[in-house]
Amino acid sequence: MNIELTEQQFRYLLDLVYIGNWVINSTRESDRIKEYDQVESLIFSYCLHHKMPKLIEFCQGEPIPSRAFAEGGIHEVIESYENVAFYEILAEEMALRDLDGEPLTPENYAHLLERIDRYLLEFDQHGTENICVDLDD
């Protein structure tokens, strides 16, 4: 297979590959999905041919994203996504909780969306500052 990319497109591909493998493997310990690591290594190995040697280093002979790549802002992108996902999931879970066990129906769906929006507004304004959990139960 051949894919033709501009240098800039290749650089974007590096970000996408890194982020994808981060999502898939970053929470795994010894059970990493090696096939994704291998694809990441393969794609990053092309850095040597594209005048981007600072974006790659070697670990046990395998090409991996370099520290310079990892510290170059990609984790801020991941963190931004994680923050949005966290608050959206939290808002949805709290809104579903507010249904008091009622199953989700077409009739209460609009109410659920309204609750989600209210929680998202609260989180946007105050983060988790106003969340209180009673652990004495």
C-alpha positions in Angstrom: 0.0 0.0 0.0 1.2 3.5 -0.8 -0.1 6.6 0.7 1.1 10.0 -0.5 1.1 12.8 2.0 2.6 16.2 2.2 5.2 16.8 4.9 2.5 18.7 6.9 0.0 15.9 6.4 2.6 13.4 7.6 3.2 15.5 10.7 -0.6 15.5 11.4 -0.6 11.7 10.9 2.1 11.3 13.6 -0.2 13.2 16.0 -3.2 11.0 15.1 -1.3 7.8 15.4 0.2 8.8 18.8 -3.2 9.9 20.1 -4.9 6.7 18.9 -2.3 4.5 20.5 -2.4 6.6 23.7 -6.2 6.1 23.9 -5.9 2.4 23.3 -2.8 1.5 25.4 -2.0 4.2 27.9 -4.2 2.6 30.7 -2.9 -0.9 30.0 0.0 -2.3 32.0 1.4 -5.6 30.8 -1.6 -6.2 28.5 -0.8 -3.6 25.9 -2.1 -4.3 22.4 1.2 -4.8 20.7 -0.3 -4.5 17.2 -1.0 -0.8 17.8 2.5 -0.3 19.3 3.9 -1.9 16.1 1.8 0.4 13.8 3.0 3.4 15.8 6.6 2.3 15.5 6.2 1.8 11.8 4.7 5.2 11.2 7.2 7.0 13.4 10.1 5.1 11.6 9.3 7.3 8.6 10.4 10.4 10.5 14.0 9.5 9.5 13.0 9.8 5.8 11.1 13.0 6.3 13.7 15.2 8.0 12.0 14.8 11.4 14.7 12.9 13.3 13.9 14.8 16.6 10.5 13.2 16.7 11.8 9.6 17.0 14.1 7.7 19.3 14.8 4.0 19.8 13.9 1.7 22.7 15.3 -1.8 22.5 15.9 -1.2 18.8 12.3 -0.2 18.1 11.4 3.3 16.8 9.1 5.1 19.2 7.9 8.7 19.6 10.7 10.8 21.1 10.5 12.7 24.4 10.6 15.9 22.3 7.5 14.7 20.4 5.7 13.7 23.6 6.6 17.0 25.4 5.8 19.1 22.4 2.1 19.8 23.2 0.4 16.6 22.2 -0.5 15.8 25.8 -2.2 19.1 26.2 -4.5 18.1 23.3 -5.2 14.8 24.9 -5.9 16.5 28.3 -8.3 18.9 26.7 -10.2 16.0 25.2 -10.2 14.1 28.4 -11.6 17.1 30.3 -14.4 17.6 27.9 -15.2 13.9 27.9 -15.1 13.8 31.7 -17.6 16.6 32.1 -19.9 15.3 29.4 -20.0 11.8 30.9 -20.4 13.2 34.4 -23.3 15.5 33.3 -25.0 12.6 31.5 -24.6 10.2 34.4 -25.9 12.8 36.9 -28.9 13.6 34.7 -29.7 9.9 34.3 -29.5 9.6 38.1 -31.9 12.4 38.4 -34.5 10.3 36.6 -34.7 8.3 39.8 -34.5 5.0 38.0 -37.1 5.8 35.3 -36.1 4.2 32.0 -35.2 6.7 29.3 -38.2 7.3 27.1 -39.1 9.6 24.2 -41.3 11.5 26.7 -38.5 12.3 29.2 -35.6 12.6 26.7 -36.0 16.4 26.4 -36.0 16.6 30.2 -32.8 14.6 30.3 -31.1 16.8 27.7 -32.2 19.9 29.7 -30.6 18.4 32.9 -27.4 17.6 31.0 -27.2 21.2 29.7 -27.7 22.5 33.2 -25.0 20.3 34.6 -22.6 21.3 31.8 -23.2 25.0 32.4 -22.5 24.4 36.1 -19.3 22.5 35.3 -18.3 25.2 32.8 -18.7 27.9 35.5 -17.4 26.1 38.6 -15.7 22.8 37.5 -16.3 20.2 40.3 -16.2 22.8 43.1 -19.9 22.4 43.9 -20.0 18.6 43.8 -20.6 17.0 47.1 -20.5 13.3 47.8 -21.8 11.8 51.1 -19.4 9.0 51.9 -21.0 8.2 55.3 -23.8 6.0 53.9 
